[in-house]
């Protein structure tokens, strides 16, 4: 399982209204797309109704998604914050 770090590129984009998280997160998923989808699912995508119900985590213009090869300790399907706490559980 790969671990990806996702960070805001455009923190002022209106799609952030559709996410419960705006800080850097790490996601355990097999591909970058699946990592983006996982974070979007765990952060309340579309629950707030703003910016066309799109998640900032799924938009490459709004967030980066970079493989972190040195991290291996997260279980598949897990998203964590910088302080190590779980997102969406």
C-alpha distance (Angstrom), angle and dihedral (degrees) to the residues before:
residue distance angle dihedral
X1 . . .
X2 3.78 . .
X3 3.79 125.8 .
X4 3.82 118.9 -142.8
X5 3.78 129.3 -166.6
X6 3.80 114.2 -143.3
X7 3.81 120.5 -162.6
X8 3.78 135.8 174.1
X9 3.80 115.1 -100.9
X10 3.81 94.3 174.6
X11 3.83 107.4 28.6
X12 3.82 91.1 174.8
X13 3.82 95.4 58.6
X14 3.84 111.4 122.1
X15 3.82 92.1 -127.6
X16 3.83 89.1 76.9
X17 3.79 86.1 79.2
X18 3.82 85.4 72.1
X19 3.80 95.0 59.4
X20 3.78 132.3 74.5
X21 3.82 88.6 -154.2
X22 3.79 128.5 56.9
X23 3.79 101.3 164.4
X24 3.79 128.8 85.0
X25 3.81 115.1 -69.6
X26 3.80 136.6 -177.0
X27 3.80 122.1 -137.1
X28 3.81 131.1 -166.5
X29 3.79 108.4 -141.5
X30 3.81 138.4 130.3
X31 3.84 96.2 -114.3
X32 3.82 138.5 19.7
X33 3.81 90.6 -110.3
X34 3.79 91.7 52.4
X35 3.82 89.6 47.1
X36 3.82 89.9 53.1
X37 3.82 91.2 47.3
X38 3.81 91.6 47.4
X39 3.80 93.0 52.4
X40 3.80 90.8 45.5
X41 3.81 90.4 51.9
X42 3.81 93.2 48.4
X43 3.80 96.0 46.9
X44 3.78 101.3 56.6
X45 3.79 103.2 -96.7
X46 3.78 112.1 -160.7
X47 3.78 94.7 3.2
X48 3.79 93.3 111.9
X49 3.80 98.5 46.4
X50 3.80 97.8 -137.4
X51 3.79 130.9 127.7
X52 3.79 95.8 16.2
X53 3.81 94.1 -55.4
X54 3.78 92.0 -77.9
X55 3.76 123.6 144.8
X56 3.79 119.4 -126.7
X57 3.80 87.7 -143.6
X58 3.81 92.0 65.5
X59 3.80 95.3 49.7
X60 3.82 115.4 87.2
X61 3.81 89.8 -159.7
X62 3.81 91.1 58.5
X63 3.83 103.5 37.0
X64 3.78 137.8 25.4
X65 3.80 122.7 -134.9
X66 3.80 114.8 -161.2
X67 3.79 128.6 176.7
X68 3.82 112.7 -117.7
X69 3.84 103.4 -155.4
X70 3.81 93.3 179.5
X71 3.82 92.2 61.6
X72 3.78 116.8 79.4
X73 3.80 106.0 143.5
X74 3.83 101.1 91.5
X75 3.79 121.9 97.3
X76 3.80 119.0 -124.8
X77 3.79 112.2 -84.2
X78 3.79 93.8 24.4
X79 3.81 125.4 131.2
X80 3.81 120.3 -171.3
X81 3.79 136.7 -175.7
X82 3.79 124.8 -129.8
X83 3.81 90.4 -92.8
X84 3.83 90.0 56.3
X85 3.80 96.5 -108.5
X86 3.80 118.8 137.4
X87 3.80 121.9 -105.4
X88 3.79 120.0 -138.2
X89 3.78 99.8 2.2
